């Protein structure tokens, strides 16, 4: 929600994002093949970079241990930085930017933002992102107030009127206790939530694999180890 409200002002002021692949620098006989080759090489390099980090870092599969979750989140952050990948918050920001860059008016922008929130889904947000604070309704009320004052639809390139809406948004954020300078903290909380979900999935997969193995005749008398004692590096 905060990412969206910050990028509503000017499309050119949104946070730059990095793309996964780049086109070939110079035209070639078969440009399509060259582009695909470059994409493949870039993805391969990212994969090898990530795998190299996973081979070095110890990951404890214990989603109930805050220290293990924090360490896993730290490892994943290192992977993203070294392999030049999006974090979840950057992915949300990118989705907002690409979906709204050609939206001319503030009302359609806010409606598009709501649609993104509802439909945004990953393995960690299967039912979309929630608006537990009711910020969307407050933002729409603020827009209604500004449009009533200026007596016309609010366009995003109307800097003077957009300043009025920004002031209203600042009041909303203050009421909700949300501050722009705390955005890194919100991002960290999001990454910890995702890290915990990923560790829970790893724990489930490891447990199911051991249960399947235990059914085999040669392993029926062996005690299965505790999942959190496993070292992922031994299986890469």
Backbone torsions as a table, in degrees:
resi	resn	phi	psi	omega
1	UNK	NA	-43.8	-179.5
2	UNK	-65.8	-41.3	176.8
3	UNK	-57.6	-44.6	-178.2
4	UNK	-64.9	-44.8	-177.7
5	UNK	-67.5	-26.6	179.3
6	UNK	-78.7	-29.4	-176.3
7	UNK	-92.5	0.2	-178.4
8	UNK	-70.5	-25.4	-171.6
9	UNK	-65.7	-61.7	-177.9
10	UNK	-139.6	128.8	-177.7
11	UNK	-60.8	-33.1	-175.4
12	UNK	-76.9	-9.9	-177.8
13	UNK	-100.6	4.8	179.5
14	UNK	-70.2	157.8	-177.1
15	UNK	-64.5	129.4	178.5
16	UNK	-62.9	145.6	177.4
17	UNK	-124.6	158.5	-177.8
18	UNK	-103.2	141.3	-179.1
19	UNK	-95.2	154.4	-177.3
20	UNK	-73.0	-30.2	-175.9
21	UNK	-140.8	151.2	179.1
22	UNK	-119.9	149.1	178.2
23	UNK	-71.5	161.3	176.6
24	UNK	-61.6	141.8	-175.8
25	UNK	-66.6	-34.9	-176.1
26	UNK	-129.4	147.4	178.8
27	UNK	-61.5	144.1	176.7
28	UNK	-131.2	175.6	-176.2
29	UNK	-57.8	-45.6	177.7
30	UNK	-121.6	89.2	-173.5
31	UNK	-62.9	-37.0	-179.8
32	UNK	-59.0	-45.9	179.2
33	UNK	-63.7	-39.2	-178.8
34	UNK	-66.1	-39.8	178.5
35	UNK	-63.5	-46.2	179.2
36	UNK	-61.7	-38.9	178.6
37	UNK	-62.7	-45.0	-179.2
38	UNK	-64.9	-38.7	177.3
39	UNK	-62.7	-46.1	179.7
40	UNK	-59.1	-46.1	-178.9
41	UNK	-64.1	-37.7	-179.9
42	UNK	-68.8	-44.4	178.7
43	UNK	-63.9	-40.0	178.9
44	UNK	-61.3	-42.7	180.0
45	UNK	-64.6	-41.2	178.5
46	UNK	-63.9	-42.8	-179.4
47	UNK	-62.2	-46.0	-179.0
48	UNK	-66.3	-35.2	176.6
49	UNK	-63.8	-46.6	-179.9
50	UNK	-62.9	-44.8	-178.5
51	UNK	-63.0	-37.4	178.4
52	UNK	-61.8	-37.6	178.6
53	UNK	-71.0	-42.4	179.9
54	UNK	-63.6	-28.2	179.8
55	UNK	-72.4	-21.3	-175.7
56	UNK	-99.6	-32.6	-172.0
57	UNK	-91.3	135.9	177.2
58	UNK	-82.6	126.4	177.5
59	UNK	-118.0	124.5	177.8
60	UNK	-99.4	120.4	-177.3
61	UNK	-81.7	78.0	-179.2
62	UNK	-144.0	84.7	-177.7
63	UNK	-64.6	-14.1	-180.0
64	UNK	-89.2	-5.5	179.6
65	UNK	-102.1	111.1	-179.5
66	UNK	-54.4	-35.1	179.7
67	UNK	-66.6	-40.0	178.7
68	UNK	-67.4	-40.1	178.4
69	UNK	-64.3	-43.9	179.8
70	UNK	-62.8	-42.3	179.2
71	UNK	-64.5	-42.0	179.3
72	UNK	-64.2	-42.5	177.7
73	UNK	-61.1	-37.5	178.4
74	UNK	-64.9	-43.1	178.9
75	UNK	-62.4	-45.3	-179.4
76	UNK	-64.2	-35.8	177.0
77	UNK	-64.4	-41.0	177.6
78	UNK	-62.7	-41.6	178.2
79	UNK	-59.7	-47.7	-179.1
80	UNK	-61.8	-42.3	-178.8
81	UNK	-67.2	-45.4	-177.5
82	UNK	-71.6	-36.5	-178.3
83	UNK	-93.6	0.2	178.1
84	UNK	58.3	56.2	-179.5
85	UNK	-113.8	160.1	176.8
86	UNK	-72.1	142.8	162.7
87	UNK	-84.8	170.9	-179.5
88	UNK	-64.1	-39.1	179.2
89	UNK	-66.0	-36.6	176.6
90	UNK	-68.2	-33.9	177.8
91	UNK	-66.4	-40.2	176.8
92	UNK	-63.7	-45.3	179.3
93	UNK	-59.6	-42.9	-179.8
94	UNK	-64.9	-41.3	178.3
95	UNK	-61.0	-44.7	178.8
96	UNK	-61.7	-45.9	-176.7
97	UNK	-62.5	-47.0	-175.9
98	UNK	-71.5	-33.3	-178.8
99	UNK	-77.8	-22.3	-173.5
100	UNK	-114.3	-0.4	-173.0
101	UNK	-62.7	-26.9	-179.8
102	UNK	-105.0	10.0	179.2
103	UNK	-80.9	120.0	-174.2
104	UNK	-83.8	-28.4	-173.5
105	UNK	-115.4	156.7	-175.1
106	UNK	-68.0	-36.6	-177.0
107	UNK	-65.9	-47.4	178.2
108	UNK	-63.0	-35.3	177.5
109	UNK	-59.6	-49.2	-178.8
110	UNK	-65.4	-37.2	177.6
111	UNK	-66.6	-38.6	177.2
112	UNK	-66.0	-39.3	178.1
113	UNK	-61.4	-41.0	178.0
114	UNK	-64.7	-41.4	179.4
115	UNK	-63.3	-40.3	177.7
116	UNK	-62.4	-45.1	-178.7
117	UNK	-59.8	-45.9	-176.9
118	UNK	-67.7	-41.0	-173.6
119	UNK	-92.9	-11.3	-177.5
120	UNK	-64.2	121.1	-176.6
121	UNK	-141.3	134.9	171.6
122	UNK	-137.0	178.3	175.0
123	UNK	-58.5	-16.7	-176.6
124	UNK	-102.1	-14.9	178.6
125	UNK	-133.5	65.0	-172.3
126	UNK	-65.1	-25.1	-177.8
127	UNK	-109.0	20.8	179.7
128	UNK	85.5	173.7	178.2
129	UNK	-87.9	143.3	-176.6
130	UNK	-98.6	151.3	175.6
131	UNK	-110.7	71.3	-174.5
132	UNK	-66.1	-25.0	-176.6
133	UNK	-88.3	-9.5	-178.0
134	UNK	72.8	28.1	-176.4
135	UNK	-66.5	-33.7	-177.7
136	UNK	-61.5	-45.5	179.7
137	UNK	-62.5	-39.7	178.7
138	UNK	-64.0	-40.6	-179.9
139	UNK	-66.5	-39.8	177.7
140	UNK	-65.7	-40.1	176.8
141	UNK	-62.3	-38.5	178.0
142	UNK	-65.1	-40.5	178.2
143	UNK	-64.8	-42.8	177.3
144	UNK	-57.5	-42.0	-179.3
145	UNK	-63.2	-44.7	-178.7
146	UNK	-68.2	-44.1	-179.5
147	UNK	-65.7	-32.7	176.0
148	UNK	-66.6	-35.5	-179.4
149	UNK	-71.9	-40.8	-177.3
150	UNK	-90.5	-8.0	175.7
151	UNK	60.7	36.7	176.9
152	UNK	-169.1	162.6	176.2
153	UNK	-60.6	141.3	-178.3
154	UNK	-86.0	119.8	178.0
155	UNK	-97.0	145.9	-175.5
156	UNK	-68.8	-20.7	178.5
157	UNK	-89.9	2.3	176.0
158	UNK	-87.5	86.8	-171.6
159	UNK	-61.4	-38.8	-177.8
160	UNK	-65.8	-44.4	179.7
161	UNK	-74.3	-33.3	177.8
162	UNK	-64.8	-30.1	177.4
163	UNK	-64.0	-33.6	177.0
164	UNK	-65.4	-42.6	179.2
165	UNK	-66.6	-39.2	178.4
166	UNK	-60.8	-41.0	178.5
167	UNK	-62.6	-38.7	177.8
168	UNK	-67.1	-39.6	177.9
169	UNK	-63.9	-37.9	178.3
170	UNK	-61.5	-37.8	177.6
171	UNK	-64.7	-41.3	179.3
172	UNK	-62.9	-47.4	-179.5
173	UNK	-60.5	-40.2	179.0
174	UNK	-64.3	-41.1	179.1
175	UNK	-63.9	-38.1	-178.7
176	UNK	-85.3	-7.3	-178.2
177	UNK	74.0	32.1	-179.9
178	UNK	-109.1	128.4	-177.5
179	UNK	-127.2	139.9	-178.6
180	UNK	-57.9	-37.2	-177.5
181	UNK	-69.0	-13.3	178.5
182	UNK	-91.8	2.9	-178.6
183	UNK	-54.4	-43.2	176.8
184	UNK	-58.6	-34.7	179.2
185	UNK	-67.2	-41.1	178.4
186	UNK	-64.1	-39.7	179.3
187	UNK	-64.0	-40.9	179.1
188	UNK	-64.1	-41.3	177.6
189	UNK	-61.9	-39.4	178.2
190	UNK	-64.1	-43.8	-178.5
191	UNK	-66.7	-35.1	177.4
192	UNK	-67.2	-38.5	177.8
193	UNK	-63.2	-41.6	179.3
194	UNK	-68.5	-41.0	179.3
195	UNK	-60.2	-42.6	178.7
196	UNK	-62.5	-43.0	179.7
197	UNK	-63.8	-39.4	179.5
198	UNK	-68.1	-39.8	177.9
199	UNK	-66.2	-36.8	176.3
200	UNK	-62.3	-39.2	178.5
201	UNK	-68.3	-40.8	177.0
202	UNK	-62.6	-42.7	179.4
203	UNK	-61.9	-43.5	179.3
204	UNK	-62.9	-45.7	-179.6
205	UNK	-63.7	-43.0	-179.1
206	UNK	-64.6	-43.1	180.0
207	UNK	-62.8	-44.2	-179.7
208	UNK	-65.2	-38.1	178.9
209	UNK	-64.9	-40.8	179.5
210	UNK	-69.2	-37.3	177.9
211	UNK	-63.8	-39.5	178.0
212	UNK	-65.6	-42.6	179.7
213	UNK	-64.1	-37.0	-176.4
214	UNK	-64.7	-23.7	-178.9
215	UNK	-75.5	-15.4	179.2
216	UNK	-74.5	143.6	-173.8
217	UNK	-55.1	-43.8	-174.5
218	UNK	-72.4	-10.8	-178.7
219	UNK	-115.4	2.9	-171.5
220	UNK	-64.5	-26.2	-178.5
221	UNK	-96.7	0.7	-178.9
222	UNK	-91.8	139.9	177.3
223	UNK	-80.2	134.6	178.9
224	UNK	-79.2	137.0	-179.1
225	UNK	-72.7	160.3	174.4
226	UNK	-67.9	135.6	-176.4
227	UNK	-55.9	-40.4	-175.9
228	UNK	-70.9	-8.9	176.9
229	UNK	-87.2	-9.3	-178.9
230	UNK	-72.7	143.5	176.1
231	UNK	-110.8	109.5	-176.6
232	UNK	-56.3	-31.6	-177.6
233	UNK	-59.9	-26.1	179.7
234	UNK	-73.8	-12.6	-175.6
235	UNK	-109.8	1.0	-179.7
236	UNK	-84.1	NA	NA
